[in-house]
């Protein structure tokens, strides 16, 4: 639609011009009267006066007339510095002027030049950000209609916990992303203006990166100018970009989501111009569980373990096999399917949920242990793993930890898997004396105690015991801390975390 304003406008034809002058004849008393022209220039003079009078009337009408709709249409336009919507057949009632842009307002009343972003928040943990600068920046106001849906919103520095009336975030910060936990699925609407400088400064270490674009953004292109990048990973997801190992299961960064980013040194990224907005709905992708193991709990914190192709090749692992990461209590907290042994891959191992009482993942300091499930044969294997010492965590779980496998050995599961051997360690914690009780005692079973670095502290063989017998293990001479008790018999039977107080 073309609308006239106090500065600009369009007239349909000459009759319209003269109509205006007739209506304002008191300001143009000679309009319509006879004019005297020299005969030889009568026609040209008529044209001249026609133009002069028309221009005078037009100038006056811009100031005196109500603004008019000249052509009708409708639609939406978004440019680099402004967005507007326009509709059909309503008179213009107001003009907005700013900078080099003059716009007229009608039909949609009251009208503003703010945009809206609608984000689908899934139940559980996820990452969230906005490519708009919110009109109302207070996080309490942003979530005012979702107090029953929101459990917690957290940044790297603070959190908003409505149920406990705690808010250390205050205002929404466009330069960071957030991790969020929801009681149920809901849609969040943010109203605001376009961010003029969509750049984010990255601090050394870990950051939560917002997506300051309405378009999907290629992760490799975005970080091409950040040589210190270590890894980009989803919040509460398994997709990641790890350049050192040539792993990219992330592909694009999605508007509305947020991502964990680790850099070895300070840096920055600038989001490219968006030419075509992406969909607002991006469901969290979770792999189907085809194993006999428990479903994963996708928590906000994770540890990434790389499995290089050179290690997978010749290990006995086949395409279609599933590798699982297990806590000392036997809970599966990470899982990945091997599709190609000749490609580097990585497994995301999830932490225990920081705001839940029940254990649903790893605690810091626990050692990772792995199994393999082969669906075609419905068969499980133990996986003996050694870790690359060049990475900091070497198989010991840490929030945002990084490990890489150096060697693999695929073995049939130990006798406990076939005979449903159960065992307990008590008291735990203790001052150093632990009792091991088992319903079945394999004759050649080995009991190994390791510290948090994986060093063997004690190695004993209880030998044949009666069912239900108790075997004592003395760690009282060792420093207070966390240790791991491993049972071995032609493979790993099981593992428990023990604490010396």
Phi, psi and omega in degrees: 000137175259126182238140177277154177227181179291347178253324187228155176185175181223138176255144185287315181198180184293325179302324179296320179299309183294326177300318178300315183294323176299319181292338181243041187293336179296337176270345180227074189297335182268000181293127181091349178279173180284141176243143180259125179234149169299140185306319186288344183235021184301315182295313182295323179292322176302317179297318182298311181292326176302313181293316182297314181295318180300316181294320179296314179297319180297316180299317179294319184295330178298329182271330189257334186275150167294143183291144188238151170273123182263319178232151182246140179194204177175157178156201184218141178224137175229122178246192183294322187243359182203152173231141178212152172240148181218150189229187193254133159075023178244145178291149177283134183241347184203153181239138174246133178230136178196127181062232179263010186244130173237124182233150175249155187239138175196179174057291182278106186235137347286155185246145170221171184257027177271152179255168176231140174238125179252122184244135176270115181260118181279158174298142182093203183272147173196179177250146184219144174201172179224144175268009176248151172270108190300141174296316176249110190274347181293128183294331177294321178290321180299322183257019185299330180269005185228033180297330179274347181267324186275130172265306181204146173236130185221142170252191177286342185247334186210182179207159176239117186234088187303320184297332180256006181054041179247129178216098176257005176273314181079262182257149176296131180251117183291345184270006177221159170261177181224152168260141188224143173238128184245145177288328181206169176295140173203165178252130180251129178252126175246127178254131181183194182249161180293138179284122187286327180237087186281063180241147181230128174276134182253124176279154176299135183101218185264141178226158168252111187271126172279164174253103185267052180206145175276358180251155168299141185237125180295123187291323180293318179294320183297322184259013181300330181263018180240084184294340182272006181298134176257307183199150171236132181216155177293152167278120179060039177215178185248356182276143185204165175231112183234090187302325182304324182255008179063031181257124176217091174259003181273312179074278182239150169272137189256133176304139180093342180261173176223157187222144172282134180228130176245130177232145180282340179214165180298150179196188178206156174229146176238126183282138182288166177297136180269125180257337179211115184297145178274167178295148177284342186256115178227088182298143178293126183271121178236131182293144178289135180275111179255011184255169174280001182278165179295156174293151181283150170256110184277089182269174188283341183245146183207167177234132183254132180238121179274139174241093182295152181300323182295337177275320180294321182296129178079005181276347185095354177282136185246157173303135184098341176293149179243127176262131178241145176253132188236142175285167176301338178271005175087012179273130176283121184238008177194146185203141174209147177263136177273118179257336182204115181291346183266011180237135175298142178216173182212152178246137176263123182248124190266147179277165171297136181298124186292343181245014178248149179281314182289146177285128176224019178185196183277147166263153178302136178097345180284144179277140177280139170229151190232149171228162176236135175243131179251100186300324183299326181251001184050052187232142177247150178227151168277150181233109176276131189229138165244153189244150178293120182287351181284341176265151195292328193260333172049048174084003176260120188298136174214146175300125186061029178286157177229128176222160175220139181280135179259327177208154181229147173218116181272126182226149172299148180297152181292175186298333182298329181290330183273328184257006181054048178292135177241145179215155178226150175235125183207159343293153182208110008288166176212177178272009174137341180260121180238142178252129177255121179240135181223147177280338175221135181245101175300138187298323184259018183294142180245134176253122184239133176247126179237155175272187185290344176270356180092001179286139181283121180265322182211143181218111184227158176236105182295334183077187182293133180225158175288150179303132180086359180293160181241134179240128182269141178234126185255113176243019185294338179276001182258157180299153176298146179151195183260135177228168180232129179260119181246137175252124185237134173199095187055042183128173181281123177274321182176172182210143176228145172275132176234148184236125175265120181269000000 
